[in-house]
């Protein structure tokens, strides 16, 4: 990836991949998405959708697959100022006869759905790219026309994009907002792996203003897959008053890197597989999770009392049949900024660990607390209490900068606290403008230590830094910008250098 590159996907059709081009838009062969034979797409096929000033009020179903070298590509051709083509749920039409199957609620799940009702006898959907779209509006009671021409409606947990039993999918440079869930990835324990989602990449997207004040069960992102990477995304807050999470994940092999993540019920809720636990517990990296190079920003209106939850939430642990993470969260080279008043919250906890089987390795981060106004800031708790339980997991601390006055109220085991570099100023260039790069003379410069053995053995390096956008809407025509990590020797703490 080049420096400071917007992550716009190249929609140029390549006939050498052996597929067919379907060009959609005003004056094109296809004026509606509903006219494209999505159910027959195959390797190398590309659906190119022209930008127009009015949205496409249409729904899309993917039930076929490409190949690794010739994926199916669903690509928006950007407008003159970078505007994405808009898919809007309000009164959206479905392709007549689209193979959603007999279970009608699948039609209510999303604006864009990847799902194969015949997955027991035909391959699951996969090798798919969804890029350069704004997808919005799948909310409770919003009407649409289904695949037989009847009027139906979305539900409280409908999504902009929903993947069910899909694999090798890239979602890039989309703007997913104003739905129940912005992105939903689902897996189940069906035989022969037919309903397990695998190898999902979520890259360079804006996902924000989803959720619903009536339910804590809908989120900006809600995922359950084997192998999922979130990189270079702007993950904003849910709608005001919503108690859902910014990113709730039940996957194995989760990697979260180079993102800007705003506040929610939790900024990161990394818990147990639910619908697929019998299969997922045997997947590689079920017990290893990697979070690095991110900015996590806790502030109003949907501020979080616990920033990161790791373990499970299904009401038990492995001994009772659930499959909690029971492993290690490798949390390194992140910048965590808390901007709250004590009147908002008298205390904020960095981590909530579900059982003593969960461990966080904490290395080379910055944890900075500032008041939101001119008042005092909340107290920072390293490892908060576990909702009255006695188990709180293990926190293994390497070199990290942290605001003076932190506490540890939980019952878990904390080792390495003497490695913390406590102070009143981490040396950001300009906190009020959210410029969290390190100024000359910052105590976080040249303070890093070697990563833990698992990170080192996998040769995980910090390659990039998030640049923009910052949490200042509107985001229309905005694309994520990034750059190579300025601190190539990895001597500094935090995500930005």
C-alpha positions as a printed Julia matrix, in Angstrom:
497×3 Matrix{Float64}:
   0.0     0.0     0.0
   1.42    3.42   -0.9
   1.73    6.2     1.65
  -1.31    8.37    2.32
  -3.38    6.47   -0.21
  -7.16    6.63   -0.12
  -8.38    3.07   -0.02
 -10.6     3.39   -3.06
 -11.01    0.15   -4.96
 -10.07    0.18   -8.65
 -13.27   -0.65  -10.59
 -11.52   -1.21  -13.91
 -12.89   -4.37  -15.51
 -10.22   -6.9   -16.53
 -11.46   -9.24  -19.29
  -8.36  -11.41  -18.8
  -9.99  -12.76  -15.64
 -12.53  -14.5   -17.85
 -15.65  -12.83  -16.5
 -18.42  -10.54  -17.69
 -18.88   -6.85  -17.02
 -22.3    -5.67  -15.83
 -22.4    -1.88  -16.05
 -25.23   -0.28  -14.05
 -26.41    3.3   -14.09
 -28.02    6.03  -16.18
 -27.48    5.39  -19.88
 -25.94    1.96  -19.28
 -27.22   -1.44  -20.39
 -28.5    -2.03  -16.87
 -30.3     0.93  -15.31
 -31.24   -1.01  -12.16
 -29.37   -3.43   -9.96
 -32.49   -5.6   -10.04
 -31.83   -6.31  -13.71
 -28.4    -7.85  -13.07
 -28.42  -11.68  -12.85
 -26.62  -11.8    -9.51
 -27.61  -15.45   -9.0
 -25.49  -16.41  -12.03
 -22.34  -14.43  -11.26
 -19.09  -16.36  -11.43
 -15.28  -15.97  -11.48
 -14.06  -12.68  -12.89
 -17.5   -11.09  -13.14
 -17.7    -7.43  -12.15
 -20.81   -5.38  -11.42
 -19.78   -1.74  -11.93
 -22.29    0.77  -10.54
 -22.15    4.4   -11.65
 -22.52    7.18   -9.12
 -25.71    9.19   -9.44
 -27.02   12.0    -7.28
 -30.05    9.98   -6.18
 -29.69    6.66   -4.34
 -30.33    3.23   -5.76
 -33.29    2.05   -3.7
 -32.44   -1.6    -4.22
 -31.36   -4.76   -2.38
 -28.69   -7.21   -3.5
 -28.13  -10.95   -2.86
 -24.88  -12.79   -3.54
 -25.18  -16.6    -3.49
 -22.37  -17.68   -5.82
 -18.57  -17.51   -5.7
 -15.55  -16.43   -7.66
 -12.02  -17.76   -7.32
  -9.02  -16.44   -5.44
  -7.48  -15.03   -8.63
 -10.77  -14.01  -10.25
 -13.17  -12.85   -7.55
 -16.68  -11.56   -8.09
 -16.46   -7.77   -7.69
 -19.35   -5.47   -6.76
 -17.83   -2.03   -7.21
 -19.11    1.53   -7.06
 -17.7     3.99   -9.58
 -17.06    7.12   -7.55
 -18.5    10.52   -8.39
 -16.44   13.57   -9.44
 -15.67   14.46   -5.81
 -15.23   10.93   -4.57
 -18.92   10.33   -3.81
 -19.9     6.71   -3.41
 -22.98    5.31   -5.13
 -25.69    5.0    -2.47
 -27.77    1.91   -1.76
 -30.71    2.98    0.42
 -33.09    0.6     2.18
 -36.17    2.84    2.08
 -38.71    1.26   -0.29
 -35.88   -0.74   -1.83
 -36.77   -3.31   -4.47
 -35.44   -6.86   -4.65
 -34.64   -8.75   -7.84
 -37.74  -10.78   -8.72
 -37.05  -14.45   -8.12
 -33.8   -13.82   -6.24
 -32.99  -17.11   -4.45
 -33.4   -16.08   -0.81
 -35.03  -19.42   -0.01
 -38.24  -20.28    1.79
 -37.23  -18.63    5.07
 -38.57  -15.13    4.42
 -36.78  -13.38    7.34
 -33.51  -13.71    5.39
 -34.91  -11.05    3.06
 -35.33   -8.75    6.06
 -31.72   -9.09    7.16
 -29.86   -6.59    4.99
 -29.54   -4.29    2.03
 -26.59   -6.37    0.75
 -26.62  -10.04    1.72
 -24.14  -12.86    0.92
 -25.96  -16.13    1.63
 -26.71  -19.4    -0.13
 -29.9   -21.16    0.88
 -28.68  -24.27   -1.01
 -25.29  -24.32    0.69
 -25.58  -28.04    1.55
 -25.54  -28.98   -2.13
 -23.77  -26.04   -3.78
 -20.7   -24.05   -2.66
 -21.02  -21.28   -0.11
 -20.71  -17.69   -1.43
 -17.16  -16.45   -1.51
 -14.19  -14.87   -3.25
 -16.19  -11.67   -3.28
 -15.29   -7.97   -3.13
 -17.8    -5.3    -2.04
 -16.29   -1.83   -2.49
 -16.93    1.89   -2.9
 -20.57    2.1    -1.75
 -22.55    4.0     0.83
 -25.12    1.53    2.2
 -27.72    2.76    4.64
 -31.18    2.77    6.11
 -31.98   -0.84    7.1
 -33.96   -0.01   10.22
 -37.0    -1.37   12.0
 -40.21   -1.01    9.97
 -38.51    0.49    6.9
 -40.48   -0.94    3.97
 -39.03   -2.81    0.98
 -40.35   -4.97   -1.87
 -39.37   -8.63   -1.65
 -38.46  -11.16   -4.36
 -42.1   -11.88   -5.27
 -43.13   -8.23   -5.41
 -44.79   -8.11   -1.98
 -44.24   -5.34    0.55
 -42.2    -6.32    3.59
 -40.12   -4.48    6.21
 -36.72   -4.56    7.82
 -36.32   -5.28   11.56
 -34.47   -3.74   14.49
 -31.38   -5.88   13.83
 -31.22   -5.53   10.04
 -27.85   -4.62    8.53
 -26.32   -2.58    5.77
 -24.18   -5.63    4.88
 -24.74   -9.19    6.14
 -22.47  -12.17    5.42
 -23.76  -15.62    6.41
 -21.6   -18.66    5.71
 -19.45  -16.65    3.29
 -15.69  -16.9     2.85
 -12.83  -14.94    1.35
 -14.73  -11.66    1.32
 -13.24   -8.16    1.21
 -15.34   -5.15    2.22
 -13.46   -1.98    1.29
 -14.09    1.76    1.17
 -17.75    1.51    2.09
 -19.75    3.86    4.3
 -22.12    1.72    6.4
 -24.5     3.72    8.56
 -28.05    4.29    9.77
 -28.93    0.59   10.07
 -29.48   -1.73   13.02
 -26.06   -3.31   12.51
 -23.67   -1.66   10.06
 -21.9    -4.95    9.31
 -23.09   -8.37   10.47
 -21.1   -11.58    9.86
 -22.77  -14.8    10.97
 -21.71  -18.44   11.31
 -23.48  -21.59   12.48
 -22.58  -25.13   13.54
 -24.1   -26.8    10.48
 -22.36  -29.96    9.29
 -19.46  -29.92    6.83
 -18.56  -26.32    7.53
 -21.25  -25.05    5.14
 -22.42  -22.21    7.38
 -19.08  -21.02    8.81
 -17.87  -17.65    7.56
 -14.12  -17.59    6.92
 -11.36  -15.19    5.95
 -13.1   -11.83    6.05
 -11.23   -8.55    5.5
 -12.84   -5.25    6.52
 -10.58   -2.52    5.15
 -10.75    1.24    4.79
 -14.42    1.65    5.69
 -16.47    4.23    7.57
 -18.84    2.39    9.92
 -20.8     4.66   12.23
 -24.22    5.81   13.5
 -25.77    2.35   13.6
 -27.37    0.7    16.64
 -30.7     1.54   18.27
 -31.52    3.17   21.64
 -34.13    0.45   22.23
 -31.66   -2.46   22.19
 -28.15   -3.24   23.44
 -28.02   -6.16   20.98
 -27.34   -4.15   17.81
 -23.95   -2.64   17.06
 -21.89   -0.82   14.48
 -20.16   -4.16   13.78
 -21.2    -7.65   14.94
 -19.13  -10.56   13.62
 -18.56  -14.31   14.08
 -16.07  -15.86   11.65
 -12.91  -17.92   11.49
 -10.22  -15.46   10.51
 -11.24  -11.81   10.36
  -9.14   -8.67    9.92
 -10.28   -5.12   10.62
  -7.74   -2.64    9.27
  -7.57    1.06    8.47
 -11.23    1.74    9.28
 -12.96    4.68   10.91
 -15.3     3.1    13.48
 -17.5     5.86   14.86
 -20.04    5.92   17.66
 -23.46    4.35   17.4
 -26.47    6.67   17.22
 -26.95    8.83   20.35
 -28.58    6.91   23.17
 -27.65    3.49   21.8
 -25.94    1.09   24.21
 -24.54   -1.25   21.59
 -20.82   -1.74   20.97
 -18.64   -0.19   18.33
 -17.09   -3.57   17.44
 -18.52   -6.79   18.88
 -16.67   -9.88   17.7
 -17.15  -13.6    18.37
 -14.5   -14.84   15.96
 -11.38  -16.97   16.01
  -8.16  -15.39   14.78
  -9.29  -11.78   15.16
  -6.87   -9.04   14.08
  -7.74   -5.37   14.71
  -5.11   -2.95   13.44
  -4.59    0.65   12.33
  -8.16    1.79   13.03
  -9.64    4.87   14.68
 -12.25    3.56   17.14
 -14.73    5.79   18.94
 -16.7     5.08   22.12
 -19.7     2.78   22.62
 -21.03    0.24   25.12
 -17.54   -1.2    24.7
 -15.15    0.05   22.08
 -14.09   -3.59   21.63
 -16.27   -6.47   22.84
 -14.26   -9.62   22.08
 -16.29  -12.56   23.32
 -17.18  -16.21   22.73
 -18.55  -17.77   19.55
 -22.26  -18.26   19.92
 -23.92  -19.97   16.96
 -20.77  -21.78   15.8
 -19.0   -22.7    19.01
 -18.78  -26.47   18.34
 -16.75  -25.82   15.18
 -15.06  -22.58   16.18
 -13.44  -23.99   19.33
 -11.2   -26.13   17.09
 -10.25  -23.35   14.69
  -6.65  -22.06   14.59
  -6.13  -18.98   16.78
  -9.39  -19.38   18.69
  -7.33  -18.39   21.73
  -5.13  -15.67   20.18
  -6.4   -12.15   19.45
  -4.28   -9.26   18.15
  -5.1    -5.57   18.62
  -2.38   -3.14   17.55
  -1.67    0.24   16.01
  -5.15    1.62   16.77
  -6.42    4.84   18.3
  -9.2     4.18   20.84
 -11.06    7.34   21.81
 -13.52    7.29   24.72
 -15.69   10.38   24.91
 -19.37   11.41   24.77
 -22.19   11.03   24.12
 -21.95    7.2    24.11
 -18.89    6.95   26.35
 -17.76    3.56   27.62
 -17.22    2.59   31.26
 -15.24   -0.48   30.16
 -13.23    0.1    27.01
 -12.27   -3.48   26.11
 -14.1    -6.66   27.1
 -12.3    -9.95   26.44
 -13.6   -13.43   27.18
 -17.28  -14.22   26.82
 -20.82  -13.17   27.63
 -22.93  -16.3    27.2
 -23.41  -16.92   30.89
 -20.69  -19.43   31.66
 -17.21  -20.57   30.76
 -15.66  -23.62   29.13
 -16.61  -25.83   32.08
 -20.31  -25.18   31.44
 -20.21  -25.88   27.73
 -19.48  -22.4    26.47
 -16.3   -21.63   24.57
 -14.88  -18.43   26.02
 -11.73  -16.95   24.54
  -9.63  -18.58   27.31
  -6.47  -17.25   25.72
  -4.38  -14.14   25.17
  -5.28  -10.7    23.9
  -2.08   -9.19   22.5
  -2.72   -5.46   22.92
   0.25   -3.39   21.75
   1.29   -0.1    20.13
  -2.15    1.47   20.61
  -3.0     5.01   21.7
  -5.94    5.17   24.1
  -7.36    8.65   24.72
 -10.09    9.16   27.31
 -11.74   12.59   27.29
 -14.4    12.59   30.01
 -15.29   14.58   33.08
 -15.64   13.0    36.49
 -19.28   14.1    36.27
 -19.65   11.79   33.26
 -18.02    8.83   35.0
 -16.04    8.8    38.22
 -14.05    5.8    36.98
 -13.3     4.2    33.61
 -11.82    0.7    33.28
  -9.45   -0.24   30.49
 -10.17   -3.98   30.54
 -12.95   -6.3    31.65
 -11.83   -9.95   31.54
 -14.5   -12.62   31.91
 -12.62  -15.44   33.65
  -9.22  -16.33   35.03
  -8.56  -18.07   31.71
  -8.19  -14.73   29.91
  -4.88  -12.85   29.73
  -3.96   -9.48   28.24
  -0.35   -8.83   27.24
  -0.04   -5.05   27.36
   3.0    -3.59   25.63
   4.1    -0.24   24.16
   0.74    1.54   24.5
  -0.23    5.03   25.65
  -3.18    5.45   28.05
  -3.97    9.15   28.42
  -6.85   10.65   30.42
  -8.02   14.25   29.99
 -11.12   16.09   31.23
 -13.71   16.77   28.56
 -14.19   20.33   29.84
 -12.31   22.36   32.45
 -13.3    20.0    35.28
 -11.52   16.95   36.65
 -11.13   13.69   34.72
 -12.32   10.24   35.85
 -10.1     7.75   37.63
  -8.51    5.16   35.36
  -8.85    1.51   36.41
  -6.48   -0.98   34.76
  -8.61   -4.05   35.36
 -12.15   -3.39   36.49
 -14.38   -5.57   38.62
 -16.14   -8.35   36.79
 -19.79   -7.56   37.52
 -19.53   -8.93   41.05
 -17.66  -12.12   40.15
 -14.36  -13.16   41.69
 -12.51  -13.96   38.47
 -10.85  -11.13   36.61
  -8.16  -12.72   34.48
  -4.53  -11.77   34.11
  -2.89   -8.53   33.04
   0.77   -8.81   31.99
   2.25   -5.34   31.67
   5.28   -4.3    29.67
   6.38   -0.75   28.92
   3.38    1.59   28.61
   2.81    5.28   29.3
  -0.17    5.98   31.58
  -1.73    9.01   33.24
  -0.8     9.31   36.92
  -3.42    8.24   39.46
  -4.51    4.93   37.94
  -5.85    2.13   40.14
  -6.58   -1.61   39.87
  -9.81   -2.6    41.6
 -10.42   -6.01   40.05
  -9.6    -9.39   41.49
  -7.32  -10.51   38.66
  -3.57  -11.0    38.71
  -1.5    -8.03   37.56
   2.19   -8.47   36.86
   4.73   -5.97   35.6
   3.06   -2.83   36.97
   6.53   -1.45   37.68
   7.03   -1.17   33.9
   4.39    1.55   33.65
   5.66    5.04   32.9
   3.29    7.32   34.8
   3.0    11.05   34.14
   0.69   13.95   33.49
   1.52   14.65   29.84
   2.33   12.03   27.17
   3.55   14.75   24.82
   0.87   14.73   22.13
   1.21   17.52   19.58
  -2.33   18.88   20.07
  -4.96   17.0    22.07
  -7.73   19.54   21.42
  -7.35   18.93   17.67
  -6.86   15.17   18.19
  -3.35   15.32   16.8
  -1.95   12.46   18.87
   1.44   12.27   17.21
   4.35   12.58   19.61
   6.03   15.94   20.0
   9.81   16.14   20.38
  10.7    15.39   23.96
   7.63   13.24   24.59
   8.23   10.67   27.37
   6.72    8.06   25.02
   9.6     8.44   22.59
  12.36    5.8    22.68
  10.56    3.99   25.5
   9.41    0.79   23.77
  10.38   -2.76   24.62
  10.36   -6.01   22.67
   6.97   -7.63   22.07
   5.89  -10.89   23.66
   7.1   -14.2    22.21
   3.92  -14.94   20.22
   4.0   -11.58   18.45
   7.73  -11.89   17.8
   7.48  -15.44   16.45
   4.8   -14.38   13.98
   6.9   -11.46   12.77
   4.08   -9.0    13.33
   5.36   -5.53   12.61
   3.65   -2.15   12.89
   3.62   -1.1     9.24
   1.12    1.76    9.08
  -0.46    4.66   10.93
  -4.04    5.85   10.64
  -4.28    9.46    9.38
  -7.92   10.45    8.78
 -10.86   11.02    9.0
 -11.17   12.22   12.57
 -14.55   12.1    14.38
 -15.96   15.23   12.76
 -18.99   14.41   10.54
 -20.24   14.52    7.84
 -18.27   11.74    6.15
 -19.77   11.85    2.65
 -17.1    11.35   -0.04
 -14.53   10.85    2.71
 -12.02    8.03    2.38
  -9.62    6.71    4.98
  -6.05    8.0     4.67
  -3.0     6.33    6.15
   0.78    6.44    5.99
   3.75    4.26    6.73
   4.78    4.24   10.36
   7.14    7.14   10.91
   8.98    5.31   13.7
  10.41    2.56   11.52
  12.64    1.29   14.33
   9.61    0.81   16.61
  11.22    2.7    19.49
   8.19    4.78   20.45
   5.02    3.96   22.32
   1.52    4.32   20.88
  -0.04    4.22   17.42
   0.98    7.61   15.97
   4.51    8.95   15.69
